[in-house]
Amino acid sequence: MYAQLVETGAAEGGPEEQAFQERIDRNVQIEPRDWMPAGYRKTLVRQISQHAHSEVVGQAPEGNWITRAPSLQRKAILLAKVQDEAGHGLYLYCAAETLGISRDQLTEQLLTGKAKYSSIFNEPTLTWADVGAIGWLVDGAAIMNQVPLQRCSYGPYGRAMVRICKEESFHQRQGFDIMRALAHGTEKQKAMAQDALNRWWWPSLMMFGPSDKDSTHSAQSMRWGIKQNSNDELRQKFVDQTAPQAAWLGLTVPDPELAWNEEKGCFDFGEPDWDAFMAILKGNGTMNRERLNARNKAWDDGDWYREGLMAHAAKHEAAKTAAE
Ligand code: 3HC
């Protein structure tokens, strides 16, 4: 079905596309049954599915610490957060399915390694402080990126973001609270927090995508009202918000070029290592293989459950037919 929908998109630049762009320019949201250019549909499936995959794979780094949380309270909070991420993934898969792609196609793309997910989830979680850094920095960056997506021109995606952003705020606050407890704790705890900041700072900046000059999709996604801001704009906002938080924690951001620029009214900061970023995208990050193996194992382990559901559905269908 998805392939047909992509093919039936009328010739680009025709009257339909002009009418479509006028709707976008008037901030009228596009709904699943509305006509849309094939390119709009394809880039939405690309972005929404990668977002969903990121949420699902993103459970693994923190999931590693659920059984090792330092208190029952921290364990309960972390459990709730990881469950939220699973829900975000399912929510976003549903938004992607409104564009005609099936859940099976999306799952196959992830499990075979064809699909991208956010590079940051290929980082290992070595200490409890990583759980704090993920909430504070990764979810903090996700909020920065997702709040504008609430105004996305595609209705189902923008609406999914409203609920997801509410939950992300809790995620960021609990992470910052872990960092506060460690940074204001013993010298050893503060060193753990600093080590986590050192390892998660630059991968968090990469979450906003490559620099604008290297971004393949930004210009068109902004014309189509999918993106409201460029990658660099949101990265700058994240640094401006987070650097003072690190200072309040008494931690040092691992960027010697970070400095407040009075004239520009924002922070100057260094350039992420884009070669390392591209290597992770090619599957050569620290945990790429483990993350994909974990997703494939989860899929295989769930086989019996899917079989039971299908058997129950078939029995229910047969009973319904017999009663007609
Ligand atoms: N990790 C992996 N791939 C990335 C990436 C990243 N951090 N940033 C960019 N890329 C990829 C893009 O997907 C694109 O590749 P493709 O053509 O094969 O899809 C390529 O690099 C060029 O990047 P562009 O800037 O041209 O791509 P976009 O316009 O799509 O911008 C984006 C990238 C800003 C990540 C955008 O896709 C976006 O806003 N996505 C939705 C939000 C999202 O996915 N957030 C990340 C994870 S969710 C999360 O963290 C949840 C939290 O609860 C933990």
Boltz pocket constraint, residues with backbone or C-beta under 6 A from the ligand:
constraints:
  - pocket:
      binder: B
      contacts: [[A, 46], [A, 47], [A, 50], [A, 51], [A, 52], [A, 54], [A, 55], [A, 58], [A, 85], [A, 116], [A, 117], [A, 118], [A, 119], [A, 120], [A, 138], [A, 139], [A, 142], [A, 145], [A, 168], [A, 171], [A, 206], [A, 207], [A, 208], [A, 209], [A, 210], [A, 214], [A, 215], [A, 216], [A, 217], [A, 218], [A, 221], [A, 231], [A, 281]]
      max_distance: 6.0
